[in-house]
Amino acid sequence: MAELNKKLTFALAFCNRGFMPGELIYGARDDMVKAVTDAGYDYIMMDASLTRYGGIETREEGLLYARWLKQHEGEYDGVIFSMPIFADENGAIMALQDAGVPILMQAYPDEIGKMDFAHRRDAYCGKFSVTDVFTQYGVPFTVLKPHVVHPLTPKFRENLDEFAAVCRVVNGMKRFNIGCIGARTTAFKTVRFDELAMQKYGINVESFDLSEVFAKVGAKAENDPVVSAKIEHLKNYTDFSGVPEQNMLTLGKLAVVIDEYIAEYRLDALALRCWNEMETYLRVCPCVLLSELNDRGIAASCEIDMCSAVSMRALTLASGRPSAVLDWNNNYGDDENKVILFHCGPVAQGLMTCKGTVTNHKMFDKTDPGSGWGCNEGRIKPMPITISNCQTKDGKIVMYASEARFTDEPIEDGFFGCGGVAEVPDLQNKLIKLARGGFKHHTAVTEGRVRDVLKEAFTTYLHYDWVEIE
């Protein structure tokens, strides 16, 4: 997934104010370059000789910076506006009102013992003058805690990583392609979605008929080298030792066909009609193929749950790790804050305790023996998680997110599929809010705590509707 492998680049900007100690800007330029590069990011920065002290003060200097940004359009993922001293808001807004990417507002702290006029920064106050004017102009920006922070501190490193995640989500969700492979399963009205609403948010839906998928699978030769290579890749991915040879061949062909759709239509995410035609006619269950896609960063949902696929993509962008779609499936004994989150086997192995085992889907095997080879069974590893999902409603996309954790508590061996015990604070009240809000029986998860990243990206920059379930 290109968005996860790409090294983020920040455009650096610095403020000035005529009567303040502008010499402090030179040190700030060095500080910010070191902070950004030490954190593993790249930067671009306008030459210091082009403006007084290398900062932005006047409208003319702001326009100069804006033209410089335009010349480098596409080379940066976000802007860091550094305020080593009190900022001039007129120059700042001229410089950044058309930046088109997330903007992090960073202001320097003053130091006790350096409060004389030659050293006092007043950036604590100046930050408000800039954020006020940006708000008046309707230019979105990011502010994080604490209000002032030195670039060479661990706290700013946390800010920088959080801002990078916001940039990945905003830039990755602003415009992308999602594949809808097959029609909605008739029994599942819960996964209905509004394609035009998605398009309003830059999400382009490409739809494919399942009969075409089946025809493409049938047309693949048994000795096709691409199919053979895919089968070998899948066998290295998880344990296929129990899968019959013919079913393994079909899974390989199906995986290649899905990859072809992804490549041809440049799909960034997809949802697949996974039952019951594949089981009836192809004699496979595609869970493990979705697992492998998720593991390489391509959000892939089952049951034609397009909204979950959207949420999964956002979660993967935010965390830099795989995501999964899971059922709110079972209570865990009498603990009201614990739930077993489960699905048949599309969970990325990066979220599992170890490699899974590909089995015959027990639900299908019950009435049609041998029809469901492809479940990747196992257990989800203990870890902090973020849960999220969305829906289309009245022409809008509505999203929620919360944080929880998977525990290491056991689920008995007879429990099929891939599941884990999740501990969710105040779970019962959250479930009531989700039920009354019309959210589905699925939620999407990723490793790590990225709720605040999602909220910042979706409310400040992408203008999704947000539902608080905390």
N, C-alpha and C positions, 0 to 999 in steps of 0.2 A: 504494500500500500504506500503510494508515493508520499502522502502527507505525513506518515509516520517516519519514513526513512530520510526525509528531507531535513537538512540542517537549517534551522530558522535564522533569519537575518533581521536585525532591527536597524531602522534608521534612527540615528541619534540627533537630538536637537537640544540646544542650551539657551537659557534666557539671559537677558541683560536688563539693567535699569540704570539710567545715566548717573544718578547720584549715589549708587551703591558701589561697594568695592569690587569692580568688575574683574580685577586680577584673579579673583577666586575661581573664575570660569575655567582658566587654564588647567588648574588642578582637577576640576570636575571632569574635564574631557579625558584626562588620563585615568581618573578613577573609573569612569563608566566603561571605557574600552577594556580595562582590566577585569571589571566585574562581568561584562558580557562574555569575553573570551574565556575567562576562567570557568564560566558556567557551561561552556561548550557551544556557544552561539556565535554567529558571525555578525558583523555590523557594517554599515556605511555611514560616513560622516562628512559633512561639508568642510572644506578647507578653512582653517581658523583665520587665515589672512583675509578672507572675503568680507568679514564683518568685524566690528570693534570687539576685541577680546574673544572672538570666535563664538559670540552669542547672538541672539536675535532680540532686538529692542524696537527699532522703528518699523513703521509700516513698510518702508522700502526694503529693509532687511528681511522682513517677513515674506514679502513677495519674492525676493531673491531665493529664499529657502524653498518656497512653494514651487518655483520654477525648477530648482535643483531636484526636488522630489519628483516632479513630473518627468524629468529626464531619466530618472531611475525607476520609473513605474514598473512594477512586476519584479523588482529586485529585493524588495523588503516585505516582511510579513506583519510588522507592527512598528510603531514609533514610540520611542522613549523620550518624553519631554522632561529634561532635567532642569531643576531650578536650584542652582547653587546659591542664588541670592533672590531677593524680591523680583518678581517677573513683571515685564511690561505686557499687559494683556492684549494691547493692540497689535504688537508685532507677533505675538503668539498665535492669535486667531488668524491673522493673514497667512501665517506660515502653514497652518495645519487644518484649515477648514475644509480642504479638499483632499486630505490625506487618503481617505478611502479604506483605511485599515484601523484596527484598534490602536488607541493611544494610551500609554501609561503615564500618569502624572507622578513624578518623583521629585520630592523637595528635600533639601539638606537640613539636618538639625543644627541648631546653634550649640556651642560648647561652653560650659561654665569655665570661666577664666579667659575666654576669647569673645567678650561681649563689647569691646571697644569698637569705635566706628570703622577701624581698618579691618576688622574680622567679623563683625556681626552680620548675619546673613538676612534675617527677617523672612526667610522662605516659608516659615510656618504660616505667616500671614499672607504672603504673596501667592501662595498656592490657591487660596480662596478667590483672589481677584481673577485668576486664570479660569478656574472651574466655573465661576459665576458667568463670565463672558461666554465661555464655550456653551454653557447651558442656554444662555440667551440666544445664541446663534443656532442652537439645535445640533451641535456637533458632539457626538458621543465620545466618552472617555472612560478610562478605568482608574479608580482610586482604591488603594489597598491599605491595610493596617501595617505599621503605624502611620500616622499622618506625615511625619518626617522620618527619613531613614537614610543613613549613609550607604552609598553603593558598595562599599567594601566590608559589609557586615553580613553574617549568616542570614539575618532577617531579610535583607534585600535579595539575597540569593533565593529565598523562598518566594518572595514577591515576583522575581524574574521568572522562575519556573511556572508559577501560577499564571502569569501574564502570557507566557509562551503557550500554555495549554488553551487559554482563551483565544489566542490568535489561531491556533490549529482548528478549534471548533468554528470560529467565525468564518475563516477563509475556506474551510473544508465544507461547511454547510451552506455557504452563500449560494452556491450553484453546483449541483451534482446530478448524476444519473442513477436511477434505481430501476432494477428489472423486476417485472411482475410476471413470473413464469407460471402460467396456468390461471384459470379462472378461480374465483373464490369458491371454496368448498360450500355446497349448498347448506349444510347443517350449521355453518359458522357465520351467522350474521354479525357476531361480535367483532369480526375483523374487517368490516366494511370501512371504506375510506373514500375521501373526496379527492379525486385526481386533480381537479382544477384548483382546489385549495392548496395542494402541494406545489403546483406550478407557480402560484403567487409568491411562494417563499423560495423560488429558484430550484425546486426539486422536479426534475424532468423524469416522468414515468415512461418506460418502454415496456410494452406488453407483448407476450409471446404465447401462442397456443400450445397446449401440452401435446396435441397430436403431432405438431411439427417436431417437438423434442423427441417423441417416440420414433418418428420417421428418421431423424438424424442418427439416433442410437442404432436403429436397425440397419442403416447404411454403412456403419463403420465395419471395416474388415477385421476379422479376428487377429490377423497378423499385422495390423496397423502399428507401426513403430511408436507413434505418439500414444496410442492406447497402452501398448506394452510398457512404455516409460511411466505412464501415469499409474498403472497397476503397481509397478515397482515402488514408486513414490508412496502410494497409499499403504503398501505393506510395511514400509519403513516408518510410516506415521503412527500406526497403531496395530493391534494384534488381529490379523485376519485369518489366523490359522484354522479356525473352525468353519470358514465360509466355503461352500462348494465352488468348484472351479468355474462353472457356468455363471453363477451369480457374481463371482468376483470379476469375470470378464464384463458382465453387464454394468456393474458399478464403475469399472474403468472407462467404458464407453460413455456412460452418462456423465462422468466427471469431465471428460474431454469436451463433450457437447456444451456443458455449462461454461467451461473455460472459454470456448469459442464465442458464446454469447457475450461473456464479460469483455473479451478483447474487441470484438466487432463493434459493440455498442458502447464501449468504454464505461461499463457499469462500475459504480463505486459501492453499490449495495444491491441486495436482491431479496425477494421473498419467493418461495417455491410452493406450489401445490404438491404436497408430499403424500397425500393419500386420497382415495384408496386405489387410484388407477395404476400407479407405479407398482404397487404390490400385486394387483390383479393381473396386469399384462406384462410387466417387466420382471416380476418376482424379486424385486429389491425394494428396500426402504432407504431413502437418500440421507438419513440422519448423519452418517459418518462423513459424507461429502460436504454437508453444511459445516460440520465440525472443523474439517480441514480448511475450508474457506475462511471461517472465523479466525482460525489460528494464524492465518497469514494476513489478517487485518481487513478482509472484505466482509462487511457485515452481511450475514446471510440468515434470514429468518425462515422458519417453516410455516405451514398452514396459511400461506398467503397473507401473513400479518405484516403488511407494508408499514404500518405505524411503528411497530416494534423494530423493523429494519432501520427506520429513520433514527429512532432513539439509540439503537445499537451503534450506528455510525457515529453519532455524537459522543457517546460514551467512549468509543475506541479512540476518537480524536482527542478527547479530554485526557484520558489516562495514558495513552500510548501503548495500551495493552488490549488483548482481545476482549470481545464482549459476547454475551449469550442471551438468548430469549428463554425464559423459564415460566412454567406455570406456578401460580400461587396454589400449591397442590394439596398439602396435608398439614393439619395441626401436628405439633410434636408433643404428645402427651398432654399434660395439663398446663404447660407453660404458655401463657397467653402472648408472650413476646417472641415466641419461636415458631417457625414455619418451615416445612420442607419445601424448598423450591426445586423443581424437577422438570426435565424433559427427556424424551426418549433416547436422545443421543447426539444432538447437534452442538453440544458444548465443546468449545475449543479446548484442546488438551493442555494449553497454557493455564487454564483455570482448574484443571483436575489434579488429583493427588499423584497420578502416574498415568502411563498409557492405558487406554481403555481396551475393551475386548469387544470385537464386532460379533453380534449375535443376531438371531432371528427374532424379529419383533413379536413379543409374546401376545400382544392384543390381536394381531393379524393371524398368528400361528394357531390361535384358539379355534378359529372357524375356517381357515384356509392354510393348512400346514405347509411350511416351506416358502411362504410368499413374502416374508418381510426381512430378508437378509440385509443388514445395514445399520442396525442400532449400535452405537459406540457406548457401551455400558461402562460405568465407573462411578467415582465419587468426586464431588467438588471439594477443593482444598480449603482449609481454614485460612481466612484472609479478611481484611477490611474491604468493604464493597460500597459502591454507589448503585442505587436502583433508580430506574427512570423509565417512563414511557410517555406516549403522547396519543392524541386523538385529533381527528379533523372534526370541527364543529362550527356550523354557521359560517363556512368559508374561512375559518381560521385554524391554526394548529395550536393546540393546548397541551402543555407539557408539565410534568411534575418530576421531582427528583428528591431523594432522601439518602441517608447513609446508614449502613448497618454492618454486620459482619457474619461471615460463615464460621461456624464453630467446628471443632473436631469431634463433635458428638456422633455416635454411630447411628446408622440406619441399617436395619436387619438385612441379611443377605437376600431374602426373598423379594425385596423391593427392586423392581427392574428399572432399567434406564440409567440416567445420570442425575443424581440429586445431591443435595447437601442441606444441612440444618442451618438456617439463617436466624440470627437474633436481631430483631428490629425494635428499637426503642418505641414504646407507646404504639405497638403494632395494631391493637384493636381499634383505636381511634383513627389511625391511618387507613385501615381497611374500610371503615365506614365512610371516610371522605372519598376514597377511590370508588366505592360502590355508588354513592350518591352523585359523584361526578361523572359517572358513565364510562369509567375506564375498564378495560377488558381483563380477562383472567390471566393475561401474560404480564410480566415485567421484564425489563432488560437489565443486565448487571454487568459491571466491570470491576476489576480489582482497583482498590485505592479510593481515596476520598476526594471526589471531584464535583460534589454538588454545587459548591460556590462558583466553580469554573463554569458549569452549565448555566447557572442562573445569570451570571454576568454576561455570558455570550448571547444567550437567548433573549434576555430582557433589555440589555443596554444596546446591543448591536443588531440583532436579527429580528426583534420585535415579535417574537412568539408570545402568546398568552401563557401566563405562568400560574399554576395552582400550588399554593402552599399546603403541604400535608404534615408539616413538622408539628 
